[in-house]
Amino acid sequence: MASHSDPMAANVEVATSVNAEAAAAAVNVKAVAVAEATAQPVVNANNYLLQQQLQLFWAAQLQEIMQIGDFEGHSLPIFRIKKIMKSDKEVRMISAESPILLDKACELFIQELTHRSWLKAQECQRRTLKKIDFFTVLKKTKLFISLWT
């Protein structure tokens, strides 16, 4: 730093240090912008991959549903589904198809939630599902947001 006896030199030195700080800040801003620009395609790539895998999942589910000949095999116990449905005092009669459709809807819900959670675990480079994967999917997916709130 210049001596305090020369005010002109001190002003020049202060201006130089301010310009150096401004230049460093500009470089940092550019670095952040570049980092964000390079990170954005990764996020878009992950979203694209998720969308592709979900489309394949739903296409396979639709094909499976179209090939169902009889509705005898169930994922969940139909008696329990009927019991839960009848627990509502306003429900008096239940058609034969309702528990079967509800069984399939629950199965699809569980499969999609698990599939999305698995993709989240893979994104975090893990091969084990954790509760946080399910919670993250429930919180960040518009389809499931009503379950969380």
C-alpha positions in Angstrom: 0.0 0.0 0.0 1.2 3.5 -0.8 2.2 5.9 2.0 -0.5 7.9 3.5 1.3 11.1 2.6 0.3 10.7 -1.1 -3.5 10.8 -1.3 -3.5 10.4 -5.1 -1.6 7.2 -4.9 -3.8 5.9 -2.1 -7.0 6.6 -4.3 -5.4 4.8 -7.2 -4.6 1.8 -5.0 -8.1 1.7 -3.6 -9.6 2.0 -7.1 -7.3 -0.8 -8.3 -8.3 -3.1 -5.4 -12.0 -2.3 -5.9 -11.6 -3.1 -9.6 -9.8 -6.4 -8.7 -12.7 -7.3 -6.3 -15.3 -6.5 -9.0 -13.4 -8.5 -11.6 -13.2 -11.5 -9.1 -16.9 -11.1 -8.4 -17.7 -11.1 -12.1 -15.6 -14.2 -12.6 -17.5 -15.9 -9.7 -20.8 -14.9 -11.3 -19.7 -16.3 -14.6 -18.6 -19.5 -12.9 -21.9 -19.9 -11.1 -23.7 -19.2 -14.4 -21.6 -21.8 -16.2 -22.2 -24.3 -13.4 -25.9 -23.7 -13.4 -26.0 -24.0 -17.2 -24.1 -27.3 -17.1 -26.2 -28.6 -14.2 -29.5 -27.8 -15.9 -29.1 -30.3 -18.7 -28.4 -33.0 -16.1 -31.6 -32.2 -14.3 -33.4 -32.2 -17.7 -31.8 -35.4 -18.6 -32.9 -37.0 -15.3 -36.5 -35.7 -15.9 -36.4 -37.0 -19.5 -35.1 -40.4 -18.3 -37.9 -40.5 -15.6 -40.5 -39.6 -18.2 -39.2 -42.3 -20.6 -39.2 -45.0 -17.9 -42.7 -44.0 -16.7 -44.1 -44.1 -20.2 -42.6 -47.6 -20.6 -44.0 -48.6 -17.2 -47.5 -47.4 -18.1 -47.4 -49.0 -21.6 -46.5 -52.3 -20.0 -49.3 -51.9 -17.4 -51.9 -51.1 -20.1 -50.8 -54.1 -22.2 -51.1 -56.3 -19.1 -54.6 -55.0 -18.3 -55.7 -55.6 -21.9 -54.5 -59.2 -21.7 -56.4 -60.0 -18.5 -59.0 -62.7 -19.3 -60.3 -63.3 -15.8 -60.1 -61.3 -12.7 -59.4 -64.2 -10.4 -55.8 -63.4 -9.4 -55.7 -60.5 -7.0 -52.7 -58.6 -5.5 -54.6 -57.7 -2.3 -57.2 -59.7 -0.3 -60.6 -58.8 -1.8 -62.4 -59.5 1.5 -60.2 -56.9 3.3 -61.0 -54.3 0.5 -64.7 -55.0 1.0 -64.4 -54.7 4.7 -62.6 -51.3 4.4 -65.3 -50.1 1.9 -68.1 -51.2 4.3 -66.5 -49.4 7.2 -68.0 -46.2 5.8 -71.6 -46.0 7.3 -72.9 -44.5 4.1 -71.9 -47.5 2.0 -74.6 -50.1 2.0 -74.0 -52.3 -1.0 -70.9 -52.9 -3.0 -70.9 -54.2 -6.6 -68.8 -57.2 -7.4 -66.5 -55.2 -9.7 -65.7 -52.4 -7.2 -63.3 -54.3 -5.0 -61.5 -55.8 -8.0 -61.1 -52.4 -9.6 -59.9 -50.9 -6.3 -57.4 -53.8 -6.0 -56.0 -53.0 -9.4 -55.9 -49.3 -8.7 -54.0 -49.9 -5.4 -51.6 -52.3 -7.2 -50.8 -49.6 -9.8 -50.4 -46.9 -7.2 -47.9 -49.1 -5.2 -46.0 -50.0 -8.3 -45.7 -46.5 -9.6 -44.7 -45.1 -6.2 -42.1 -47.9 -5.9 -40.8 -47.3 -9.4 -40.4 -43.6 -8.9 -38.7 -44.2 -5.5 -36.3 -46.7 -7.1 -35.4 -44.2 -9.8 -34.7 -41.7 -7.0 -32.5 -44.2 -5.2 -30.6 -44.8 -8.4 -30.2 -41.0 -8.9 -28.5 -41.0 -5.5 -26.3 -43.9 -6.6 -27.9 -46.4 -4.2 -29.3 -49.8 -4.8 -31.4 -49.8 -1.6 -34.7 -48.1 -1.2 -35.0 -45.9 1.9 -37.9 -44.0 3.4 -36.5 -40.8 2.2 -36.9 -41.9 -1.4 -40.6 -42.4 -0.9 -41.0 -39.2 1.0 -39.1 -37.3 -1.7 -41.2 -38.7 -4.4 -44.4 -38.0 -2.5 -43.4 -34.4 -1.8 -42.0 -33.6 -5.3 -44.6 -35.3 -7.6 -47.7 -33.3 -8.3 -49.7 -36.5 -8.7 -49.0 -37.5 -5.1 -48.9 -34.0 -3.4 -52.4 -34.5 -2.0 -51.1 -37.5 0.0 -48.5 -35.5 1.7 -50.5 -32.5 2.7 
